[in-house]
């Protein structure tokens, strides 16, 4: 019985030590998802708890509140994509997500749009240089995108009136290879492949002008 008590005491110390190591790893990770050190500490704490639970059951027929089973570290690393050295392993089932977005715009004033694009172009060059004039609506939109962050949010300007848009999310087998398409190809880079799987489509509708909504509300309450 003395040997069992000694084994239990040692097993309990291993649980306490593993819990401290797990807490230290969690604190060090500072909220990072899938942190390797946290995962290794979790496995150690799980297995120490499981071992203590089994010893307690064998010695006294009692159990702890911890409903855990032993985790094989090697099998767990393979399952969750972590190598023996903590390096991420190759996923045997890779996934590539393709997001295709289209949004149309009405141009209330071509001159106003050109002026906005020229102002954006001027901000991106030294003060002593004279920028080339912006020629055409398409070039103006490209200039706004390039001078902004490259996303459609760069086109949220008074000179463009948003119309309907659509976003499609698909699972694809391989990422797009831009080098395989000509620069003036308007279809190829956006053309879904035969084995692409459409996950979902989101239809975008611009919000009505608040002033128009207010007028409609007032009109609806007239007597």
N, C-alpha and C positions, 0 to 999 in steps of 0.2 A: 504493500500500500504506500510505503514511503516513496518508492520509485515512481509510482503513479502520481503522487502529489508533486514530486519534483518535475515530472514531465508536464504536468498541468501548469505549474508555476512558470516553467520555461516557455510553454506554448502561449500563455497569457502575456508574458513579456514580449514575445514576438508580435502578438496582435497590437500591443500598445506601441511598440517601435514602428510597426508598419503603418499604424494610424498617424503617427507623428510625421513619418516620411511622406505619406499621402497628402497630409495637410500642407506640408512645406512645398510639395510639388504644385498643388493647386494654387497656393499663394504666388509662387514664382511664375506660373503660367499667366496670371492676371486675365483670366477669361478667354484665353486662346482656345479655339476649338480643335479637338483631336491632337492635343499636346502629347508627345511621346512619353515624357517623364511622368505625366499624370497617369497615362494608361499603364505604364509599368508599375507605378506605385499602387494603382488600383488592383492590379492582378496580385501583387504581393499581399496587400491587405485582405483581399478576398480569400486567398489560399491560407493565410495565417488564421483567419477567422474560421474557415472550414475545418482546419486541423484541430484547433482548440475545441470546436463544437463536438467533433468526433471523440476526442479524448475525454471530454466531460461526460459524454453519453456512455462510453465504455466503463468509466470509473464509477459513476453514480447514477446512471440511467436518466440524467437530466440533459436538457438542451438549452442553447442560447436563443434569443429572439432573432438571430441572424439566419435567414433562410438562404444559404449560399451553397454552391457546389464548387468543387475544385476546378480551376481553369488551367488548362495546359498552355503555358506561355508561348510555346512554339506554334501550336495550332491557332491560338488567338492572334498572334502576329500575322500569320498567313491569311487568316480570315479577314482581318481588318486592314490588310495592306501595309504592315510595318515589317521591315526586314530585321534580321538579327542585330544589325548595328543601329537600329532606329531609323533606317532610311526607308522612305516610302517605296514599296514594291510596285511593279507594273500591274495595273488592273487588268485581269484577264477578260473583262467585259467593258472596254472603254466606251464612253458616251461623249458625243459632241452635240451641243445644242446650237441650233441656228435660229437667229431672231431676224425676221424680215419685216421691215416697217415701211409704210408708205403714208404720206400725208400731203394733201393738195392745198394750195393757197390761191386766193384771189389777190390780184395786185390792183388796189384802188387807184394808185397813181404811180406810173412808171418813173416819172421824174423824181418823185419823193424817194422811191426805192433806190434809184441810182445815186442820189445825194447821200443817202444813208450808207450805201456800200462804199462810196468814195471817202466818206469820213472815216469809216472803219479801216480802209486801206491806208489812209494817211497816218493813222495812229500807229501802224505797224512798221513805219520806215523812219529813218532819221529826219529831223526837222529841216535840214538843208536840202534834202532830196525832193524832187517833184514826182508824185506818183503818176503812173499811167492812168488815163481815164478809164472808167468802168463802162464797157460797151455791152449793153443788152441786159435783159432781165435775168437770164440764166447765170451770166457772169456775176451779177450783183448778188444773187443768192449764194453762189459758191464763195464769194468774198466774205459774206457774213458768216458762213459756216467756218471758213478757214481762220478768220479773225476771232471767232468765238471758241467754244470748246469742242467743236466738231459734231455736236449732237443737235437734234432738232430744236432744242431749247434756244439755240442761237438765233433762230428765226422767229422768236416771240417778240416781234417788233411791231410798232404801229403801222409800218409800211406794208405789212403782209397780213391778210385776213385769213385765218385758218379755216379750212373746209374739212370734210370728212377724211378719216384716215383708217388704216388697218394695221394690226400687228399680228404676225403669225410666228408661232414657236414650234419648231420641228426637231426631232431627233434625227441626226444624220450620221452616216458611217465614217465620214472623213471631213475635215475642215476644208473651206474653200481654198483653191489654189489660184490666186490672182494672176500668176504668171501664165496660166493656160488660157487667158482671155485677152482679147485685144482691148486697148484702152477705150475705144469707141464702141465696144459691145454693150448695148443697153439691156440685154436679156440674160446672157450667159451666167454672170455671177449670181443672179437672183433666181435662176431657173431651178426648181426642186428636182432632185434626182428620183428615179423610179423607186428606189428603196428608202427614200426619206419617209419618216412617219410624222404626220402632222399631230402635234399634241393639242393645240388649241388656237383659236383665232379671236382676237379682241377687236371689235369695231369701235372706232373713236369718233365721237360727234362733238363739235365745238359747242361750248356753252353759249347760250343766247346772251346778247348784250344786256347788262343789268338795267340800263335805262329803258330798253325796250320792254323788259319784264315789268318794270315799275309802271310803265304806261299801260301795259296790258292789265296789270292788277287794278290800277285806278279805273280803267275803262270797265272792268268787270264789276266794280262796285258802284257804278253810276246808277241813279234811279230815274 
